[in-house]
Amino acid sequence: MGIRKDWLDNVGIDKLPETLDEYHEVLRRFTFNDPDQNGKNDMYGGHGIQLYLRGAFGFGSGTGIYADERGGLGMSFGTIIFMACRILA
């Protein structure tokens, strides 16, 4: 994942996010605080967010493969959580 340091600076954030709450705050400020400083409300903090957050909820990087709690490989496409998300979507 990449985050523009100049945009972090422009919206008053001095470090990279380390938690989901901090990441959410970055996205909120990128959306509402004009990070590119062009005077327009034209930025969206969530571009591609689903790809970056999958791992936080056990879905891996988009390949369907992730490291499980024992250090082995797991497949997210067959998990109950994945299936529930597909049903709710």
DSSP file (Angstrom, degrees, kcal/mol; ACC not computed):
  #  RESIDUE AA STRUCTURE BP1 BP2  ACC     N-H-->O    O-->H-N    N-H-->O    O-->H-N    TCO  KAPPA ALPHA  PHI   PSI    X-CA   Y-CA   Z-CA
    1    1 A M              0   0    0      0, 0.0     2,-0.4     0, 0.0     0, 0.0   0.000 360.0 360.0 360.0 143.9    0.0    0.0    0.0
    2    2 A G        -     0   0    0      2,-0.0     2,-0.4     0, 0.0     0, 0.0  -0.964 360.0-173.9-123.6 141.9    1.2    3.5   -0.7
    3    3 A I        -     0   0    0     -2,-0.4     2,-0.4     4,-0.0     3,-0.1  -0.999  31.2-117.3-132.6 130.8    0.2    6.8    0.9
    4    4 A R     >  -     0   0    0     -2,-0.4     4,-2.0     1,-0.2     3,-0.2  -0.533  16.4-155.5 -71.0 120.5    1.5   10.1   -0.3
    5    5 A K  H  > S+     0   0    0     -2,-0.4     4,-2.8     1,-0.2     5,-0.2   0.883  93.7  56.9 -63.6 -39.3    3.6   11.8    2.4
    6    6 A D  H  > S+     0   0    0      1,-0.2     4,-2.3     2,-0.2    -1,-0.2   0.874 107.5  48.8 -62.1 -35.1    2.8   15.3    1.0
    7    7 A W  H  > S+     0   0    0      2,-0.2     4,-1.6     1,-0.2    -1,-0.2   0.902 109.0  52.1 -70.1 -40.5   -0.9   14.6    1.4
    8    8 A L  H  <>S+     0   0    0     -4,-2.0     5,-2.9     1,-0.2     3,-0.4   0.948 112.4  46.6 -57.3 -47.2   -0.4   13.4    5.0
    9    9 A D  H ><5S+     0   0    0     -4,-2.8     3,-1.4     1,-0.2    -2,-0.2   0.918 109.1  55.0 -58.7 -44.7    1.5   16.6    5.7
   10   10 A N  H 3<5S+     0   0    0     -4,-2.3    -1,-0.2     1,-0.3    -2,-0.2   0.762 111.7  43.1 -64.1 -26.2   -1.2   18.7    4.0
   11   11 A V  T 3<5S-     0   0    0     -4,-1.6    -1,-0.3    -3,-0.4    -2,-0.2   0.293 120.7-104.2-104.8  10.2   -4.0   17.3    6.2
   12   12 A G  T < 5S+     0   0    0     -3,-1.4     2,-0.5    -4,-0.3    -3,-0.2   0.763  73.8 135.5  81.4  26.9   -2.0   17.5    9.4
   13   13 A I      < -     0   0    0     -5,-2.9    -1,-0.2    -6,-0.2    -2,-0.2  -0.938  31.0-172.9-109.3 127.7   -1.0   13.8    9.9
   14   14 A D        +     0   0    0     -2,-0.5     2,-0.3     2,-0.1    -1,-0.1   0.394  62.6  37.0-104.9   3.5    2.6   13.3   11.0
   15   15 A K  S    S-     0   0    0     -7,-0.1     3,-0.1   -10,-0.0    -1,-0.0  -0.987  86.5 -93.1-149.0 159.3    2.9    9.5   10.8
   16   16 A L        -     0   0    0     -2,-0.3     2,-0.1     1,-0.1     7,-0.1  -0.415  53.9 -97.6 -67.7 146.5    1.7    6.5    8.8
   17   17 A P        +     0   0    0      0, 0.0    -1,-0.1     0, 0.0     3,-0.1  -0.406  37.7 179.7 -67.3 141.6   -1.4    4.9   10.1
   18   18 A E        +     0   0    0     -2,-0.1     2,-0.3    -3,-0.1    -2,-0.0   0.496  64.5  42.5-118.0 -11.1   -0.8    1.8   12.3
   19   19 A T  S  > S-     0   0    0      1,-0.1     4,-2.3     0, 0.0     5,-0.2  -0.849  86.0-109.4-129.4 166.7   -4.4    0.8   13.2
   20   20 A L  H  > S+     0   0    0     -2,-0.3     4,-2.6     1,-0.2     5,-0.2   0.874 120.0  54.2 -63.7 -36.1   -7.6    0.6   11.3
   21   21 A D  H  > S+     0   0    0      2,-0.2     4,-1.9     1,-0.2    -1,-0.2   0.914 109.6  46.5 -64.1 -42.0   -8.9    3.6   13.2
   22   22 A E  H  > S+     0   0    0      2,-0.2     4,-2.0     1,-0.2    -2,-0.2   0.900 112.5  50.5 -66.2 -39.7   -5.9    5.7   12.2
   23   23 A Y  H  X S+     0   0    0     -4,-2.3     4,-2.5     1,-0.2    -2,-0.2   0.904 108.3  52.5 -64.1 -41.3   -6.3    4.5    8.6
   24   24 A H  H  X S+     0   0    0     -4,-2.6     4,-2.6     1,-0.2    -1,-0.2   0.900 107.8  51.8 -59.9 -40.8   -9.9    5.5    8.6
   25   25 A E  H  X S+     0   0    0     -4,-1.9     4,-2.6     2,-0.2    -1,-0.2   0.894 108.1  51.5 -64.4 -39.7   -8.9    9.0    9.9
   26   26 A V  H  X S+     0   0    0     -4,-2.0     4,-2.7     2,-0.2    -2,-0.2   0.948 111.8  46.6 -59.6 -48.7   -6.4    9.3    7.0
   27   27 A L  H  X S+     0   0    0     -4,-2.5     4,-1.8     1,-0.2    18,-0.4   0.891 111.8  51.4 -62.1 -39.7   -9.1    8.4    4.5
   28   28 A R  H  X S+     0   0    0     -4,-2.6     4,-2.4     2,-0.2     5,-0.2   0.934 113.0  44.3 -62.9 -46.1  -11.6   10.8    6.1
   29   29 A R  H  X S+     0   0    0     -4,-2.6     4,-2.6     1,-0.2    -2,-0.2   0.881 110.7  54.3 -68.4 -36.7   -9.1   13.7    5.9
   30   30 A F  H  < S+     0   0    0     -4,-2.7    -1,-0.2    -5,-0.2    -2,-0.2   0.857 113.7  44.2 -62.8 -32.9   -8.1   12.8    2.4
   31   31 A T  H  < S+     0   0    0     -4,-1.8    12,-0.4    -5,-0.2    -2,-0.2   0.895 128.6  22.5 -77.0 -41.0  -11.8   13.0    1.4
   32   32 A F  H  < S+     0   0    0     -4,-2.4    -2,-0.2     1,-0.1    -3,-0.2   0.545 113.9  60.4-109.5  -8.4  -12.7   16.2    3.3
   33   33 A N  S  < S-     0   0    0     -4,-2.6    -1,-0.1    -5,-0.2    -3,-0.1   0.128  97.8-115.6-114.5  21.7   -9.5   18.3    3.9
   34   34 A D    >   -     0   0    0     -3,-0.2     3,-1.6    -4,-0.2     5,-0.2   0.926  35.2-174.3  51.4  63.0   -8.3   18.9    0.3
   35   35 A P  T 3  S+     0   0    0      0, 0.0   -25,-0.2     0, 0.0    -1,-0.1   0.787  82.3  50.6 -62.8 -28.3   -5.0   17.0    0.4
   36   36 A D  T 3  S-     0   0    0     -6,-0.2    -2,-0.1     4,-0.2   -29,-0.0   0.497 102.7-136.2 -87.8  -2.1   -3.9   18.1   -3.0
   37   37 A Q    <   +     0   0    0     -3,-1.6    -3,-0.1     1,-0.1   -30,-0.0   0.848  61.6 132.6  53.1  43.8   -4.6   21.7   -2.1
   38   38 A N  S    S-     0   0    0      2,-0.3    -1,-0.1     0, 0.0     3,-0.1   0.375  75.1-114.7-101.1   4.2   -6.3   22.6   -5.3
   39   39 A G  S    S+     0   0    0      1,-0.3     2,-0.3    -5,-0.2    -5,-0.0   0.582  80.8 110.1  77.6   9.3   -9.3   24.3   -3.5
   40   40 A K  S    S-     0   0    0     -6,-0.0     2,-1.4     0, 0.0    -2,-0.3  -0.879  72.7-128.7-119.2 150.4  -11.8   21.7   -4.8
   41   41 A N  S    S+     0   0    0     -2,-0.3    -9,-0.0     1,-0.2   -10,-0.0  -0.641  70.4 119.0 -90.7  75.9  -13.7   19.0   -3.1
   42   42 A D        +     0   0    0     -2,-1.4     2,-0.3     2,-0.0    -1,-0.2   0.174  38.8  98.0-131.8  17.9  -12.6   16.3   -5.6
   43   43 A M        -     0   0    0    -12,-0.4     2,-0.4    -3,-0.2    -9,-0.1  -0.842  48.4-159.7-112.7 149.5  -10.7   13.7   -3.6
   44   44 A Y    >   -     0   0    0     -2,-0.3     3,-0.8     1,-0.1   -13,-0.1  -0.989   6.7-158.3-128.4 121.1  -11.9   10.3   -2.3
   45   45 A G  T 3  S+     0   0    0     -2,-0.4   -17,-0.1   -18,-0.4    -1,-0.1   0.590  82.5  66.5 -74.4 -10.7  -10.0    8.6    0.4
   46   46 A G  T >   +     0   0    0    -19,-0.1     3,-2.2     2,-0.1     4,-0.3   0.227  57.9 143.3-101.4  16.3  -11.3    5.1   -0.3
   47   47 A H  T <  S-     0   0    0     -3,-0.8    -3,-0.0     1,-0.3     0, 0.0  -0.384  87.9 -10.6 -60.5 116.6   -9.8    4.3   -3.7
   48   48 A G  T >> S+     0   0    0     -2,-0.3     3,-1.3     1,-0.1     4,-1.0   0.612  89.9 142.6  73.2  12.2   -9.0    0.6   -3.6
   49   49 A I  H <>  +     0   0    0     -3,-2.2     4,-2.1     1,-0.3     3,-0.4   0.840  62.0  64.0 -57.5 -35.1   -9.6    0.3    0.1
   50   50 A Q  H 3> S+     0   0    0     -4,-0.3     4,-0.9     1,-0.2    -1,-0.3   0.843  99.9  53.5 -61.2 -31.3  -11.1   -3.1   -0.2
   51   51 A L  H <4 S+     0   0    0     -3,-1.3     4,-0.4     1,-0.2    -1,-0.2   0.880 112.2  43.8 -68.6 -36.6   -7.8   -4.5   -1.4
   52   52 A Y  H  < S+     0   0    0     -4,-1.0     3,-0.3    -3,-0.4     4,-0.3   0.803 114.1  47.8 -80.0 -29.8   -5.9   -3.2    1.5
   53   53 A L  H >X S+     0   0    0     -4,-2.1     4,-0.8     1,-0.2     3,-0.5   0.575  85.3  87.8 -91.5  -8.7   -8.3   -4.1    4.3
   54   54 A R  G ><>S+     0   0    0     -4,-0.9     5,-3.0     1,-0.2     3,-1.2   0.911  87.1  53.5 -56.1 -43.6   -9.0   -7.7    3.3
   55   55 A G  G >45S+     0   0    0     -4,-0.4     3,-1.3    -3,-0.3    -1,-0.2   0.831  99.5  61.8 -62.2 -32.9   -6.0   -8.9    5.3
   56   56 A A  G <45S+     0   0    0     -3,-0.5    -1,-0.3    -4,-0.3    -2,-0.2   0.742 112.1  38.7 -65.7 -21.9   -7.3   -7.2    8.5
   57   57 A F  G <<5S-     0   0    0     -3,-1.2    -1,-0.3    -4,-0.8    -2,-0.2   0.161 124.7 -96.4-115.8  16.9  -10.4   -9.4    8.3
   58   58 A G  T < 5S+     0   0    0     -3,-1.3    -3,-0.2    -4,-0.1    -2,-0.1   0.680  90.8 116.5  84.0  18.5   -8.8  -12.6    7.2
   59   59 A F    > < -     0   0    0     -5,-3.0     3,-0.7     1,-0.3     5,-0.5   0.415  64.6-138.8-101.1   2.7   -9.4  -12.4    3.5
   60   60 A G  T 3   -     0   0    0     -6,-0.4    -1,-0.3     1,-0.2    -5,-0.2  -0.241  45.0 -49.3  73.1-164.4   -5.8  -12.2    2.3
   61   61 A S  T 3  S-     0   0    0      4,-0.8    -1,-0.2    -7,-0.1     5,-0.1   0.171  91.7 -76.7 -98.0  16.6   -4.5   -9.9   -0.5
   62   62 A G  S <  S+     0   0    0     -3,-0.7    -2,-0.1     3,-0.1   -10,-0.0   0.236 119.7  90.4 106.8 -13.3   -7.1  -10.7   -3.1
   63   63 A T  S    S-     0   0    0      2,-0.3    -3,-0.1    -4,-0.0     3,-0.1   0.629  97.2-120.1 -87.3 -14.5   -5.6  -14.0   -4.1
   64   64 A G  S    S+     0   0    0     -5,-0.5    12,-2.7     1,-0.3    13,-0.5   0.413  82.1 107.4  88.0  -1.6   -7.7  -15.9   -1.6
   65   65 A I  E     +A   75   0A   0     10,-0.2    -4,-0.8    11,-0.1    -2,-0.3  -0.920  41.1 161.6-112.7 135.7   -4.6  -17.2    0.2
   66   66 A Y  E     -A   74   0A   0      8,-2.0     8,-3.0    -2,-0.4     2,-0.5  -0.946  44.1 -96.4-145.4 164.6   -3.5  -15.8    3.6
   67   67 A A  E     -A   73   0A   0     -2,-0.3     6,-0.2     6,-0.2    -7,-0.1  -0.755  43.5-144.8 -83.7 124.8   -1.3  -16.8    6.5
   68   68 A D    >   -     0   0    0      4,-2.7     3,-2.0    -2,-0.5     6,-0.0  -0.233  31.9 -89.8 -84.0 178.7   -3.3  -18.4    9.2
   69   69 A E  T 3  S+     0   0    0      1,-0.3    -1,-0.1     2,-0.1    -2,-0.0   0.676 126.9  52.5 -65.2 -17.1   -2.8  -18.1   13.0
   70   70 A R  T 3  S-     0   0    0      2,-0.0    -1,-0.3     3,-0.0     3,-0.1   0.394 121.7-103.4 -96.3   2.0   -0.4  -21.1   13.0
   71   71 A G  S <  S+     0   0    0     -3,-2.0    -2,-0.1     1,-0.3     2,-0.1   0.507  86.1 116.6  88.5   4.5    1.8  -19.7   10.2
   72   72 A G  S    S-     0   0    0      1,-0.1    -4,-2.7    -5,-0.0     2,-0.4  -0.230  71.7 -87.5 -91.1-173.7    0.3  -22.0    7.5
   73   73 A L  E     -A   67   0A   0     -6,-0.2     2,-0.3    -3,-0.1    -6,-0.2  -0.799  41.0-172.8 -99.7 140.5   -1.6  -21.1    4.4
   74   74 A G  E     -A   66   0A   0     -8,-3.0    -8,-2.0    -2,-0.4     2,-0.5  -0.883  21.0-131.0-126.6 161.0   -5.4  -20.7    4.4
   75   75 A M  E >   -A   65   0A   0     -2,-0.3     3,-0.7   -10,-0.2   -10,-0.2  -0.959  11.2-165.7-114.2 118.5   -8.0  -20.1    1.7
   76   76 A S  G >  S+     0   0    0    -12,-2.7     3,-1.4    -2,-0.5     6,-0.3   0.757  78.1  73.5 -75.1 -23.9  -10.4  -17.3    2.4
   77   77 A F  G 3  S+     0   0    0    -13,-0.5    -1,-0.2     1,-0.3   -12,-0.1   0.710  99.7  44.5 -68.5 -18.4  -12.9  -18.2   -0.3
   78   78 A G  G <  S+     0   0    0     -3,-0.7    -1,-0.3   -14,-0.2    -2,-0.2   0.411  88.1 112.7-103.1   2.2  -14.2  -21.2    1.7
   79   79 A T  S <> S-     0   0    0     -3,-1.4     4,-2.3    -4,-0.2     5,-0.2  -0.358  73.1-124.2 -77.5 156.1  -14.5  -19.5    5.1
   80   80 A I  H  > S+     0   0    0      1,-0.2     4,-2.5     2,-0.2     5,-0.2   0.891 112.3  53.8 -62.6 -40.4  -17.8  -18.9    6.8
   81   81 A I  H  > S+     0   0    0      2,-0.2     4,-2.3     1,-0.2    -1,-0.2   0.918 108.7  48.8 -62.2 -43.7  -17.0  -15.2    7.1
   82   82 A F  H  > S+     0   0    0     -6,-0.3     4,-2.0     1,-0.2    -1,-0.2   0.932 112.6  47.4 -62.0 -45.6  -16.3  -14.9    3.4
   83   83 A M  H  X S+     0   0    0     -4,-2.3     4,-2.1     1,-0.2    -1,-0.2   0.891 110.7  52.0 -64.8 -38.4  -19.5  -16.7    2.5
   84   84 A A  H  X S+     0   0    0     -4,-2.5     4,-2.4     1,-0.2    -1,-0.2   0.906 108.8  50.8 -63.8 -40.8  -21.5  -14.5    4.9
   85   85 A C  H  X S+     0   0    0     -4,-2.3     4,-1.5     1,-0.2    -1,-0.2   0.874 109.1  51.4 -64.4 -36.5  -20.1  -11.3    3.3
   86   86 A R  H  < S+     0   0    0     -4,-2.0    -1,-0.2     2,-0.2    -2,-0.2   0.893 111.3  47.6 -67.2 -38.3  -21.0  -12.6   -0.1
   87   87 A I  H  < S+     0   0    0     -4,-2.1    -2,-0.2     1,-0.2    -1,-0.2   0.900 115.1  45.1 -68.3 -40.1  -24.6  -13.2    1.1
   88   88 A L  H  <        0   0    0     -4,-2.4    -1,-0.2     1,-0.2    -2,-0.2   0.702 360.0 360.0 -77.4 -19.7  -24.8   -9.8    2.7
   89   89 A A     <        0   0    0     -4,-1.5    -1,-0.2    -5,-0.2    -2,-0.1   0.492 360.0 360.0 -71.2 360.0  -23.3   -7.9   -0.3
